[in-house]
Every structure is written in C-alpha cells, then in structure tokens.
Amino acid sequence: MPLTRHLAPTRRALLAASAALVVGAPHTASAQEWAPTKPVRIVVPIVGSTNDVLARLVAPELQKVFGQTFIVENKGGAGGTIAAAEVAKAPADGHTLMIGFNGPLAINPTLYPKIAYDPMKDFAPITLMVTASQYLVVHPSVPARNVAELVALARARPLSYASVSVGSASHLTMEMLKSAAKVDITHVPYKGAGPAVADLVGGQVQAAFFVPGNVQQFAKEGKLRLIASSGAKRFASTPDVPTMIEQGYPGFVAVSWIGFVAPGGTPKAIVDRYHREITRIIATPEIKAKLEAMEFDIVSSTPQYFADWIQSEIPRWGKVIRETGTKAE
C-alpha cells in the first residue's frame, strides 16, 4: 500500500521560514509582559517517555525565567485522551500547559469513535519543538538483522511487538509495516515507554518501533538490536542502520513530534510569552545538545505553524489508521 511521507517540500520551506522567525537573540522582558502568578502544571499525557524527558528539560528553565514552580505531571491512559480532555477544560490563564504529540492531537480523533475534546478548537498551540524518526528494534534473541529477515521470521512463527500505547506512533508505524509486508505480529500495548522498553529488553516481546531516546543506550549495551529507521534518511549516529525505504518499503516515513499547547482560548499575550521563552530555551547550547543527542530534529516553530501542522497531521494519520484497519483496544 502507499505510505505517506511526512515532510513535503512546501512544509519544509514553511518550517525553515518559521524557525527563522523564532531563533534569535535572548529577549529582555518588560514590566508589562504577562507572567504566571502561581505554580504552573505541565501535563504529559503519557508515562515514562521522551515527552516526559523533554518536559523536564524545559520546566526548570521556565522556573528560572518566571520565578514560579513548574510541575511536570504524568497522566497517562487511553492514548493520551484522558489528560488531553482534562487540559482542554482547564482555565485558559497560563497556569496549565500540555506536552502535545501525535497521539492525543492527531491520531486519536480518527482512532477513537468519540473523544471529549476537539484538537483544533480546545487547545492553543505554542510551539512545535521537535520531530523524530523511529528505530525498528528487536531483542537480541531474535535472529533477524534486517526487515526482510524479521518479516520472514514473523511468517514462520508467532512474534509480538510492544508499543507505548494504543494509537501511538510506535503502534501505528508497526501496523504500517504489517500492512505493507502482509504479515501478522501481535500487538502488546503498554501504558508508557518505560514498561514497554523494559519488557522488550527483557525479551517478553520481540520487536518495536521506538524513538531513539528510548532505545539508544540499550542498543549500545547490546541489549537491543537496531535493524531499520523510519526516517527519510539514516540517523547520523548510526550510519550503518538503513532506512525502511532502503530495505524495500518505498515512501515508508513515520515521524513522531512533540510540542507545547495551552487550553483553547488562552490569550495571545500568554501564548506569545511562552512561545518566546520556550523557543529561546531549546536554542540554548546545553538544551540543544541534549536534544540532538537523543536524535531529535529541533523545529522551534511559531504558534501558527504548529496549528497548521496539527491540522495537516490529523488526516495524515487518519489515512494510516483506515488503511491498516487499526482499532482502539
């Protein structure tokens, strides 16, 4: 089946223009600018993931800027819909933020028959921070060193794969492979990346698609084997690991992404202040180096670009869900 590329040339051009607007010299705040007056919650709609890592990189820096406590709150369940519904109903006063990613904002509107929020109306996008391709990884006990061998093995005997949750990019990307290769691999969904990766390392499941930050160290230690990447090009840190495209799956590109959103109706002055500070923070050498070490592509977009991105991602992932026949479990 045809698989969708995630960054068309026009989107890449818009992205470059957007980034040029937000990366610059540090801003000096004026006395009239908005600032939080009490602790701020940063809700992460999935437990133990790179979303949480990114939130915890940014939170202390925001705390320095505003002199208020920024609390990172993991609230998993139902592919992120529980947390998203809660944040959508929170006061639009700048004291609740959410880490927005594929699942709750772009995948769930198609995956679930009904969700208690509208991703385009009930959130105020602040910035698309990063994107990331994924690795196709297997446990070392699996005698497969490339995609063809994994597919052949799956046809010969039962295999299972882990995902961070139903409807996550890790779930749908493997469903894309199953559909394209016409092979069955049993899905074992988890509540977050932590337990999913732990069971993969322990051999309870045999394969998975995960973003680099979740599996890099285990691969270096020989506890997992990288056999492919889901990007349009190879990761710089693992030039010997070919892409899915190179291994016979034309157009197979699956990109995860992470950004910040606020409840819908949040005033522009609040959105703009958070946008300015967050994009400045991730452009600092220390934070930038940490993100790049996890193989994130730093985007740092404008609020409008992120809104347009979400709007375009909903039908993009919806197409994958319909073509693969994926259902919420």
TAZI-V197461 format. One record per residue. RES is the residue in three letters. SS is DSSP state (alpha for helix, beta for strand, coil for the rest). Layout:
RES SS
RES SS
//
This chain:
MET coil
PRO coil
LEU coil
THR coil
ARG coil
HIS coil
LEU coil
ALA coil
PRO alpha
THR alpha
ARG alpha
ARG alpha
ALA alpha
LEU alpha
LEU alpha
ALA alpha
ALA alpha
SER alpha
ALA alpha
ALA alpha
LEU alpha
VAL alpha
VAL coil
GLY coil
ALA coil
PRO coil
HIS coil
THR coil
ALA coil
SER coil
ALA coil
GLN coil
GLU coil
TRP coil
ALA coil
PRO coil
THR coil
LYS coil
PRO coil
VAL beta
ARG beta
ILE beta
VAL beta
VAL beta
PRO coil
ILE coil
VAL coil
GLY coil
SER coil
THR alpha
ASN alpha
ASP alpha
VAL alpha
LEU alpha
ALA alpha
ARG alpha
LEU alpha
VAL alpha
ALA alpha
PRO alpha
GLU alpha
LEU alpha
GLN alpha
LYS alpha
VAL alpha
PHE alpha
GLY coil
GLN coil
THR coil
PHE beta
ILE beta
VAL beta
GLU beta
ASN beta
LYS coil
GLY coil
GLY coil
ALA alpha
GLY alpha
GLY alpha
THR alpha
ILE alpha
ALA alpha
ALA alpha
ALA alpha
GLU alpha
VAL alpha
ALA alpha
LYS coil
ALA coil
PRO coil
ALA coil
ASP coil
GLY coil
HIS coil
THR beta
LEU beta
MET beta
ILE beta
GLY beta
PHE beta
ASN alpha
GLY alpha
PRO alpha
LEU alpha
ALA alpha
ILE alpha
ASN alpha
PRO alpha
THR alpha
LEU alpha
TYR coil
PRO coil
LYS coil
ILE coil
ALA coil
TYR coil
ASP coil
PRO coil
MET coil
LYS coil
ASP coil
PHE beta
ALA beta
PRO beta
ILE beta
THR beta
LEU beta
MET beta
VAL beta
THR beta
ALA beta
SER coil
GLN beta
TYR beta
LEU beta
VAL beta
VAL beta
HIS beta
PRO coil
SER coil
VAL coil
PRO coil
ALA coil
ARG coil
ASN coil
VAL alpha
ALA alpha
GLU alpha
LEU alpha
VAL alpha
ALA alpha
LEU alpha
ALA alpha
ARG alpha
ALA alpha
ARG coil
PRO coil
LEU coil
SER beta
TYR beta
ALA beta
SER beta
VAL coil
SER coil
VAL coil
GLY coil
SER coil
ALA alpha
SER alpha
HIS alpha
LEU alpha
THR alpha
MET alpha
GLU alpha
MET alpha
LEU alpha
LYS alpha
SER alpha
ALA alpha
ALA alpha
LYS coil
VAL coil
ASP coil
ILE coil
THR beta
HIS beta
VAL beta
PRO beta
TYR coil
LYS coil
GLY coil
ALA alpha
GLY alpha
PRO alpha
ALA alpha
VAL alpha
ALA alpha
ASP alpha
LEU alpha
VAL alpha
GLY alpha
GLY coil
GLN coil
VAL coil
GLN coil
ALA beta
ALA beta
PHE beta
PHE beta
VAL beta
PRO alpha
GLY alpha
ASN alpha
VAL alpha
GLN alpha
GLN alpha
PHE alpha
ALA alpha
LYS alpha
GLU coil
GLY coil
LYS coil
LEU beta
ARG beta
LEU beta
ILE beta
ALA beta
SER beta
SER coil
GLY coil
ALA coil
LYS coil
ARG coil
PHE coil
ALA alpha
SER alpha
THR alpha
PRO coil
ASP coil
VAL coil
PRO coil
THR beta
MET coil
ILE coil
GLU coil
GLN coil
GLY coil
TYR coil
PRO coil
GLY coil
PHE coil
VAL coil
ALA coil
VAL coil
SER beta
TRP beta
ILE beta
GLY beta
PHE beta
VAL beta
ALA beta
PRO beta
GLY coil
GLY coil
THR coil
PRO coil
LYS alpha
ALA alpha
ILE alpha
VAL alpha
ASP alpha
ARG alpha
TYR alpha
HIS alpha
ARG alpha
GLU alpha
ILE alpha
THR alpha
ARG alpha
ILE alpha
ILE alpha
ALA alpha
THR coil
PRO alpha
GLU alpha
ILE alpha
LYS alpha
ALA alpha
LYS alpha
LEU alpha
GLU alpha
ALA alpha
MET coil
GLU coil
PHE coil
ASP beta
ILE beta
VAL coil
SER coil
SER coil
THR coil
PRO alpha
GLN alpha
TYR alpha
PHE alpha
ALA alpha
ASP alpha
TRP alpha
ILE alpha
GLN alpha
SER alpha
GLU alpha
ILE alpha
PRO alpha
ARG alpha
TRP alpha
GLY alpha
LYS alpha
VAL alpha
ILE alpha
ARG alpha
GLU alpha
THR alpha
GLY coil
THR coil
LYS coil
ALA coil
GLU coil
//
